Amino acid sequence: MDESAFSDYVVARRPQLFRTACLLCGDPHRAEDVVQDALARLYSAWDRVGRMDNIDGYVRRIIVNAHYSDRRRPWRRERASEPRDVPVEPGFPMEDADAIRAALQALPPGQRRVIVLRHIWNLTIEETAAELQISPGTVKSQSADAVAALRRTLAPTFGAALGQGDER
């Protein structure tokens, strides 16, 4: 096993993987668990996965699956407190990140997954559909519904910056 290649991958991609998990889970502690699980699974499969063209896709799929599983656990349905310091993107002012995090957490889980994959990872409709194992039409409708909900929620904070542009 090429441990240096694995270490290089983890150092380069861990911040993006953590942001993805945070935006899906809404809780940095649960996100940390999801990322650690994903990296442990990646490590055990590195000999095979390290030669793949799309390692990020493999790890994203692990994170999305872990999020699905995590939501089904009964003890995860309770929230002790509102999560804080969930990163959105580097360089965002914290007050903007708080507003975006809260708006994302208000979305249904399916819409949140679509938004994170489409707009944080910049995946195409087809790539998002493949990763979530849903139809492209479902990706389009969930994305449109989620963007509309985000615009309604975030309009008081961001005003005209939200615009009414196309959904890519």
Long-range contacts (C-beta under 8 A, 24 or more apart in sequence): 1-46, 1-47, 2-46, 2-50, 5-46, 5-50, 6-42, 6-43, 6-46, 6-50, 9-42, 9-50, 9-55, 10-39, 13-56, 13-59, 14-39, 15-87, 15-90, 17-59, 17-60, 17-63, 18-87, 19-87, 19-88, 19-89, 19-120, 20-60, 20-63, 20-116, 20-120, 20-121, 21-63, 21-66, 21-67, 22-86, 22-87, 22-101, 23-86, 23-88, 23-101, 23-104, 23-112, 23-116, 23-120, 24-63, 24-64, 24-67, 24-109, 24-112, 24-113, 24-116, 25-67, 25-70, 26-83, 26-86, 26-101, 26-104, 26-105, 27-79, 27-83, 27-86, 28-83, 28-84, 28-85, 28-86, 29-83, 30-70, 30-76, 31-86, 33-70, 34-63, 34-66, 34-67, 34-70, 35-63, 37-62, 37-66, 38-62, 38-63, 38-66, 56-121, 57-127, 57-131, 60-117, 60-121, 60-131, 61-131, 64-113, 64-117, 64-131, 64-132, 67-109, 67-113, 71-109, 89-120, 96-157, 96-158, 99-154, 99-157, 99-158, 100-154, 102-153, 103-149, 103-150, 103-153, 103-154, 104-150, 106-149, 106-153, 107-146, 107-149, 107-150, 110-134, 110-142, 111-142, 111-143, 111-145, 111-146, 111-149, 112-146, 114-139, 114-142, 114-143, 114-146, 115-143, 115-146, 115-147, 115-150, 118-143, 118-168, 140-167, 143-167
